[in-house]
Amino acid sequence: MCGIAGIMTRDGQPPTRAVLDRLAGAMGHRGPDGHGVTLRGGVGLVHTRLAIIDLATGDQPLLWPIDPADRNAVQSGDHARSLALVANGEIYNYRELKASLPDARFRTASDCEPPLPLYLRHGTEGFDRLRGMYAIALHDPRGSGDGRLVLARDPFGIKPLYYVEGHEGFAFASEPAVLIRAGLAGTALDDARIIELLQLHFTTGAGTVFPAIRRVLPGERLIVEAGRITDRRVAPALPGGDARSEPDPGRGMDAALAAFDRVFEQTIDLHQRSDVPYGLFLSGGVDSSAVLAMMARLNSRPVTAFTAGFGDGGVHDERAAARVVAGVTGADLIETLVTRADFDRIAPQVARALDDPTLDYAVLPSFKLAEIARAHVKVVLSGEGGDELFAGYGRYRRARRWRLFGGRPMRRRGDLDGTGLLRPEWSATADDWRHGVAAAEAAAARAGGTRLQRLQAVDCADWLPNDLLLKLDRMLMANGIEGRTPFLDPAMAAFAWPLPDRMKVDRRRGKLLLRHWLARHLPQATPFAPKRGFTVPVGAWIAADAARLGPLVADEPLIARLSPRDAVIDLFRAADRPGQGQRAWGLLMLALWHRIQVNGAVPGPDIASTLAGQ
C-alpha cells in the first residue's frame, strides 16, 4: 500500500524537480516508510512506500530491461533500455506469477515486480493475470518521443487513481489533493457533482467534484503518449451475464458450498501474504465472521481482530456478537468505543482525509478502528464486497418485488427530495442527480444476466468503488494501515457472480450461500438471525450540540449558497429524529470538507473550532 504520482509533459521537457517533490510531500501519509523519484526525459514518476512485502529490496520505482539479454540496462539507469513502474497495492499471486515466468530474471522479492515482464510479453492484457488490488503506472520508453505512459487500476477499483489532462501535459496521483497541492489542478467545484453527492452520498463515474480531476475507472487501462491519452480500455470486474460457476450450481447447495470453501480458503490464504503483522476488522456480521472463521483455520496463532461499538447514542452495539465469534475462534479481540467526543474530534480529520468526498457516516468507526489497529498491525482484512458479490442488501430484494408487494426501485429518490433544504434556484440541478446511476443501470442491462445480477452490477460500478472502498482506503491510509478485501478477489467474483439467484436470496434474506457456509463452520455467529442494520448515532450527537453546530454549518459559504439558513438550523435541532441524522451529517461533513479541502483550513481539535476558523 503506497502512493503514486507522476507527470508526462507534452513538449518532452523534464518536469521540474520541485513539482515532483511537491507530489511526494503531499503523499507522505500514504507512504511513511520511504519514497522514490525518477526522471526519464519528459516523464517523472513518484512513489511513497508503506512497506508490506519485501521490506529490504522492494523500493520503487522498479526497473526492468526491455531486452532480456541486456543485463546492464537496470544497473546503468539507462531509461531508453528499461521499463519503470510505480504501484500502489498488493499483487497477491506474485509467487505463482514468478513461477510461471521461469525465464524472467527477477531482481527483488517484491510482489509488484511481475507486472513488468507480463507487460513486456503481453502488453496491458498481461495485467489480466494479476490477483490483487492495484493502481499501476508504467513507463515504456519505446516509440517516438518519450514513448508511452501506461496507467492501470484493478477491476473493482480497490485502489484509487486520478489524473489531470491539460495543455502542458498529463499528471496522475493516488489522491486528488495531491494534484491540487502540487499546483497541477485547482479547487473550483462542479455544482452538479456537489448536488449528486448530497442526494446520493457519493459521486458516480469518472468525474469528481473538481472538474479538472478525473478518476481512472475500475479496471481501466490508459495509454498516454506525448502528454495525451491516446487509448483506453476497461477490464470488467464481473463475468458476463450468462457465465456459469463450477461445479454446476444445478447440483445443489452442497456442491456449491464445497466449491466455495475451496475458493475461499485459497483467497484468504493469498490475502494473508505479508512480511508484517496483519489482523481483521470484525463487526460480528456474516461477512467479517466468515473471514475470521477461515483465518482461524489457516493461522496457527490467534488472529488479532478489532471491533468498535458506540458508548452513547442509543444504537445497536455489535461488540457482543464480535466477542462470541472471537471467543469461539480463539481470536485476540481488541475493542474500542466510538463516543460523542470521538465524533467531535475525528470528523475534521475525516474531512481532511476524504479529498474525494463521500457522506457515509461509517467513516467515523473506520477511522477510530484504524487509529487503534496501527499500534498492533500494519495490514487488516475486512468484509467489504460480501454484500455486493453475494447479494446481501435488502434493497436488492425490494427492487425485485412487484410494487403491489412493496417493491421499490433502487435509488429513485434523493436524500434531499422534498425536504426544503435546497434553495429554489438549485431545483433543476437537483433533478439531474440520477444521471450517473442511470448510466450504470444502462450498462448493467447491456451486460445481461438476471434482474438480481443487474442490481448487483450497479452497486459494483459506483457504490462499491466510490463509497465503500474509497472510505476504506482513505481512513486506513490516514493512519498508515493497509486494508485488504478478499471478497473482491477475481477468483471469488468468478465463483459468486454466476451463482443462481436462489443461492443468493430468498424472500427474507440475502447472502444465502455465505450464511449456509457460516452455519456449518461457525454456527455461533447465528448467520440466519435477523440482521440488525449498522448505524452510527450521528443524529443524536449532532442534536446534542445543535445550538452551536447548526449556525456554523448554515453560515459556511458553500452550505449558505445551497441551503436556506433557517432550514439548516431546524434540521440540526431535529437531527435525532428518524431520517434526519444522515441529512444533518451530510451537510456537516460537506461544510467541514469545503473548509479544509477548498479553503485550505487546518483541522482544529473539534468541529466547531474547525468551522469557526479558531
FIGU-651107 format. One record per residue (C-alpha): residue in one letter; x, y, z. Coordinates in steps of 0.1 Angstrom, whole numbers, padded with zeros to 4 digits, always signed. Example, Ala and Ser with C-alpha at 12.3 -4.5 7.8 and 13.67 -1.06 7.14 Angstrom:
# residues 2
A+0123-0045+0078S+0137-0011+0071
This chain:
# residues 614
M+0000+0000+0000C+0016+0032-0012G+0011+0064-0030I+0020+0070-0067A+0021+0101-0088G+0038+0114-0120I+0038+0136-0150M+0043+0133-0187T+0049+0166-0205R+0037+0174-0240D+0069+0190-0252G+0092+0164-0238Q+0108+0188-0213P+0116+0172-0179P+0091+0180-0152T+0107+0202-0125R+0121+0185-0095A+0102+0210-0073V+0069+0197-0087L+0079+0161-0082D+0090+0169-0047R+0056+0185-0040L+0038+0154-0053A+0059+0132-0030G+0054+0155+0000A+0016+0156-0004M+0016+0117-0003G+0037+0113+0028H+0008+0098+0047R+0004+0071+0021G+0040+0060+0024P+0058+0067+0056D+0085+0041+0050G+0103+0059+0022H+0099+0075-0012G+0115+0074-0047V+0116+0098-0076T+0129+0092-0111L+0131+0114-0142R+0131+0098-0176G+0131+0125-0202G+0097+0142-0201V+0083+0116-0177G+0086+0119-0139L+0075+0091-0115V+0070+0094-0078H+0064+0067-0052T+0059+0068-0014R+0061+0035+0003L+0042+0017+0031A+0064-0014+0033I+0044-0047+0035I+0062-0072+0013D+0099-0074+0006L+0110-0048+0032A+0146-0050+0020T+0146-0047-0018G+0111-0036-0027D+0117+0002-0031Q+0103+0018-0062P+0104+0028-0090L+0111-0008-0102L+0131-0011-0134W+0131-0040-0160P+0153-0044-0191I+0134-0042-0224D+0159-0067-0239P+0162-0097-0215A+0198-0101-0227D+0207-0065-0217R+0220-0071-0181N+0233-0036-0177A+0201-0016-0185V+0188-0015-0150Q+0222-0011-0133S+0232+0018-0156G+0199+0035-0151D+0195+0040-0189H+0158+0048-0192A+0159+0042-0230R+0166+0005-0223S+0143-0003-0194L+0107-0001-0183A+0099+0017-0150L+0070+0010-0127V+0054+0026-0096A+0025+0008-0080N+0001+0012-0051G-0014-0020-0038E-0006-0057-0035I-0003-0085-0061Y-0013-0115-0040N-0004-0141-0066Y+0031-0128-0072R+0048-0161-0062E+0027-0180-0087L+0034-0154-0114K+0071-0156-0109A+0070-0194-0111S+0051-0191-0144L+0079-0169-0158P+0109-0191-0154D+0130-0172-0179A+0124-0138-0162R+0153-0126-0140F+0136-0111-0110R+0158-0087-0090T+0137-0083-0059A+0112-0102-0038S+0086-0075-0044D+0050-0085-0053C+0049-0056-0077E+0077-0068-0100P+0058-0094-0120P+0037-0068-0139L+0068-0056-0157P+0077-0089-0176L+0039-0096-0180Y+0035-0062-0198L+0067-0067-0218R+0053-0100-0231H+0016-0094-0234G+0010-0056-0232T-0017-0044-0209E-0035-0077-0213G-0008-0091-0191F-0025-0073-0162D-0054-0097-0166R-0034-0123-0147L-0030-0102-0116R-0049-0112-0084G-0047-0082-0062M-0056-0046-0056Y-0035-0021-0075A-0031+0012-0092I-0001+0009-0116A+0019+0035-0136L+0044+0021-0161H+0067+0040-0184D+0076+0023-0216P+0102+0044-0235R+0097+0026-0268G+0082+0046-0297S+0085+0082-0306G+0094+0109-0281D+0092+0097-0245G+0073+0066-0255R+0042+0058-0236L+0029+0060-0200V+0005+0032-0190L-0019+0035-0161A-0040+0005-0149R-0064+0001-0120D-0077-0031-0105P-0111-0043-0118F-0131-0035-0087G-0114-0001-0081I-0100-0011-0046K-0070+0012-0051P-0076+0048-0063L-0061+0067-0092Y-0068+0102-0105Y-0055+0123-0134V-0054+0157-0150E-0050+0162-0187G-0040+0198-0195H-0023+0219-0221E+0012+0212-0206G+0008+0175-0202F-0007+0147-0182A-0004+0142-0144F-0017+0115-0122A-0018+0107-0084S-0034+0084-0059E-0055+0113-0045P-0070+0145-0059A-0055+0165-0031V-0020+0155-0042L-0026+0171-0077I-0041+0202-0061R-0013+0207-0035A+0013+0202-0063G-0002+0230-0082L-0014+0208-0111A-0052+0213-0105G-0074+0239-0090T-0102+0238-0064A-0131+0250-0085L-0161+0228-0079D-0187+0212-0101D-0221+0222-0087A-0239+0193-0103R-0215+0169-0086I-0220+0185-0052I-0258+0181-0056E-0252+0144-0066L-0231+0140-0035L-0258+0154-0012Q-0286+0134-0029L-0267+0101-0033H-0239+0104-0006F-0212+0096-0032T-0205+0106-0068T-0205+0084-0098G-0185+0077-0129A-0151+0092-0139G-0158+0128-0129T-0151+0142-0095V-0163+0173-0076F-0132+0190-0091P-0139+0195-0128A-0103+0192-0139I-0096+0160-0120R-0109+0126-0132R-0108+0091-0119V-0092+0062-0137L-0122+0039-0137P-0121+0005-0121G-0104-0019-0145E-0094+0009-0168R-0061+0009-0187L-0050+0042-0201I-0022+0048-0227V-0007+0083-0226E+0017+0095-0254A+0032+0130-0255G+0011+0140-0226R-0023+0130-0242I-0045+0100-0237T-0044+0080-0269D-0062+0048-0259R-0083+0034-0231R-0100+0001-0224V-0117-0015-0194A-0112-0050-0180P-0146-0059-0164A-0147-0070-0128L-0177-0093-0133P-0181-0122-0157G-0207-0119-0185G-0243-0123-0175D-0246-0158-0189A-0214-0171-0171R-0217-0203-0151S-0197-0212-0120E-0181-0246-0114P-0192-0270-0103D-0226-0267-0120P-0248-0249-0095G-0276-0271-0106R-0261-0299-0085G-0274-0281-0054M-0262-0262-0023D-0239-0289-0010A-0218-0288-0042A-0218-0251-0042L-0207-0249-0006A-0178-0273-0012A-0167-0253-0042F-0170-0220-0022D-0149-0235+0006R-0120-0243-0018V-0121-0208-0034F-0125-0190-0001E-0096-0209+0016Q-0072-0201-0013T-0083-0165-0014I-0079-0159+0023D-0045-0176+0022L-0034-0153-0006H-0047-0122+0012Q-0026-0131+0043R+0007-0129+0024S+0026-0103+0043D+0060-0096+0058V+0044-0075+0086P+0017-0083+0112Y-0019-0085+0100G-0053-0086+0115L-0090-0083+0108F-0118-0056+0112L-0146-0077+0129S-0181-0065+0131G-0197-0098+0142G-0218-0098+0110V-0218-0125+0083D-0190-0112+0061S-0163-0105+0087S-0172-0135+0107A-0167-0157+0077V-0133-0142+0071L-0124-0148+0107A-0135-0184+0105M-0112-0190+0075M-0083-0171+0090A-0086-0191+0122R-0084-0223+0101L-0053-0211+0083N-0034-0195+0111S-0015-0214+0139R-0016-0182+0161P-0046-0163+0173V-0060-0138+0148T-0058-0102+0160A-0093-0087+0155F-0106-0052+0160T-0142-0042+0167A-0159-0009+0175G-0191-0001+0195F-0208+0031+0205G-0207+0043+0240D-0237+0066+0236G-0264+0074+0211G-0288+0046+0217V-0279+0024+0187H-0273-0013+0183D-0238-0023+0196E-0221-0051+0176R-0194-0058+0201A-0213-0086+0218A-0216-0106+0186A-0179-0099+0179R-0170-0113+0213V-0188-0145+0207V-0172-0153+0174A-0138-0142+0186G-0141-0164+0216V-0150-0195+0196T-0122-0190+0171G-0096-0180+0198A-0090-0146+0183D-0074-0118+0203L-0102-0092+0202I-0093-0056+0207E-0124-0034+0214T-0129+0003+0212L-0157+0027+0218V-0167+0055+0194T-0182+0083+0215R-0196+0117+0210A-0162+0131+0220D-0146+0110+0192F-0172+0122+0167D-0162+0158+0176R-0125+0151+0173I-0125+0127+0144A-0149+0145+0120P-0124+0172+0109Q-0097+0145+0104V-0121+0126+0083A-0128+0157+0062R-0091+0162+0056A-0086+0125+0045L-0117+0125+0022D-0104+0147-0006D-0128+0128-0029P-0158+0131-0006T-0183+0106+0005L-0211+0112+0031D-0210+0077+0046Y-0211+0081+0083A-0193+0048+0087V-0161+0067+0081L-0161+0075+0119P-0157+0040+0133S-0134+0031+0103F-0110+0059+0113K-0112+0051+0150L-0105+0014+0143A-0075+0023+0121E-0062+0045+0149I-0063+0016+0173A-0051-0010+0148R-0019+0008+0139A-0004+0001+0173H-0007-0036+0167V-0007-0044+0129K+0001-0029+0096V-0024-0048+0075V-0061-0056+0081L-0085-0078+0062S-0122-0067+0060G-0155-0079+0047E-0162-0052+0021G-0176-0067-0011G-0196-0096+0005D-0229-0078+0002E-0223-0069-0034L-0210-0103-0046F-0234-0125-0026A-0264-0101-0028G-0268-0092+0009Y-0286-0058+0007G-0323-0056+0014R-0326-0031-0015Y-0320-0060-0039R-0349-0079-0026R-0372-0049-0026A-0363-0040-0061R-0371-0075-0074R-0407-0074-0058W-0438-0062-0076R-0449-0028-0065L-0481-0043-0052F-0460-0063-0027G-0438-0035-0015G-0413-0034-0044R-0392-0002-0047P-0365+0005-0073M-0330+0013-0060R-0320+0050-0056R-0351+0066-0071R-0353+0093-0046G-0325+0117-0035D-0318+0122+0002L-0329+0159+0000D-0360+0154-0022G-0390+0172-0006T-0370+0185+0024G-0367+0222+0016L-0330+0220+0022L-0321+0232-0013R-0327+0267-0024P-0352+0271-0053E-0325+0280-0078W-0309+0246-0073S-0341+0227-0082A-0332+0220-0118T-0297+0207-0109A-0313+0187-0080D-0334+0167-0106D-0303+0157-0126W-0286+0138-0098R-0296+0104-0112H-0277+0106-0145G-0247+0086-0131V-0270+0060-0116A-0290+0057-0148A-0257+0052-0168A-0247+0024-0145E-0282+0008-0148A-0280+0010-0186A-0245-0006-0187A-0258-0034-0164A-0288-0040-0187R-0265-0043-0217A-0242-0068-0199G-0272-0091-0194G-0278-0115-0166T-0307-0118-0142R-0325-0089-0126L-0306-0096-0094Q-0273-0096-0112R-0281-0063-0128L-0288-0048-0094Q-0255-0061-0081A-0237-0048-0111V-0250-0012-0105D-0236-0013-0070C-0203-0027-0082A-0200+0001-0107D-0202+0031-0083W-0213+0025-0048L-0185+0000-0041P-0155+0019-0055N-0167+0055-0048D-0181+0050-0013L-0171+0018+0005L-0136+0012-0010L-0128+0050-0010K-0138+0052+0026L-0116+0022+0035D-0086+0035+0016R-0086+0070+0030M-0094+0061+0066L-0067+0034+0067M-0041+0053+0048A-0045+0083+0070N-0033+0060+0098G-0006+0041+0079I-0027+0009+0076E-0032-0013+0046G-0068-0027+0040R-0074-0059+0021T-0108-0071+0007P-0108-0108+0000F-0144-0109-0012L-0133-0088-0042D-0106-0113-0054P-0111-0122-0091A-0115-0159-0083M-0141-0151-0057A-0160-0129-0082A-0158-0156-0108F-0174-0180-0083A-0200-0158-0067W-0213-0138-0097P-0228-0167-0117L-0245-0184-0088P-0282-0189-0093D-0304-0163-0077R-0319-0190-0054M-0284-0195-0038K-0281-0158-0031V-0315-0146-0019D-0350-0157-0008R-0379-0135+0003R-0364-0126+0037R-0326-0128+0034G-0296-0123+0011K-0262-0140+0011L-0278-0174+0014L-0248-0194+0004L-0225-0174+0027R-0249-0179+0056H-0251-0217+0049W-0213-0219+0049L-0210-0199+0081A-0237-0221+0098R-0215-0251+0091H-0182-0237+0101L-0190-0210+0127P-0226-0216+0138Q-0221-0194+0169A-0222-0164+0145T-0260-0171+0142P-0260-0163+0104F-0297-0168+0100A-0307-0145+0128P-0325-0112+0118K-0300-0087+0107R-0296-0055+0127G-0287-0026+0105F-0254-0009+0110T-0260+0026+0124V-0237+0053+0137P-0256+0076+0161V-0246+0108+0143G-0281+0122+0147A-0281+0121+0184W-0246+0135+0186I-0255+0164+0163A-0288+0172+0180A-0270+0174+0214D-0248+0202+0200A-0273+0217+0176A-0273+0252+0191R-0236+0255+0183L-0232+0234+0152G-0264+0244+0133P-0255+0281+0128L-0218+0273+0120V-0228+0249+0092A-0256+0271+0079D-0232+0300+0076E-0204+0281+0059P-0201+0297+0024L-0209+0265+0003I-0238+0255+0026A-0251+0290+0026R-0251+0290-0012L-0270+0257-0013S-0295+0258+0016P-0317+0283+0035R-0302+0292+0068D-0333+0285+0089A-0339+0251+0072V-0303+0240+0082I-0307+0252+0118D-0341+0234+0121L-0326+0203+0106F-0298+0202+0132R-0323+0207+0160A-0343+0177+0147A-0312+0156+0138D-0321+0128+0163R-0354+0122+0146P-0358+0093+0121G-0342+0100+0087Q-0328+0134+0098G-0294+0123+0112Q-0280+0114+0078R-0291+0147+0062A-0275+0167+0091W-0243+0146+0089G-0242+0152+0051L-0243+0190+0055L-0219+0189+0084M-0194+0168+0066L-0197+0189+0034A-0191+0221+0054L-0160+0206+0070W-0148+0192+0037H-0152+0226+0019R-0135+0245+0047I-0105+0221+0046Q-0101+0209+0010V-0112+0241-0008N-0105+0270+0016G-0073+0254+0029A-0082+0254+0067V-0062+0233+0091P-0084+0208+0110G-0089+0220+0145P-0093+0199+0177D-0131+0197+0172I-0158+0205+0147A-0168+0240+0159S-0132+0253+0160T-0126+0240+0125L-0157+0256+0111A-0152+0289+0130G-0115+0291+0120Q-0103+0293+0155
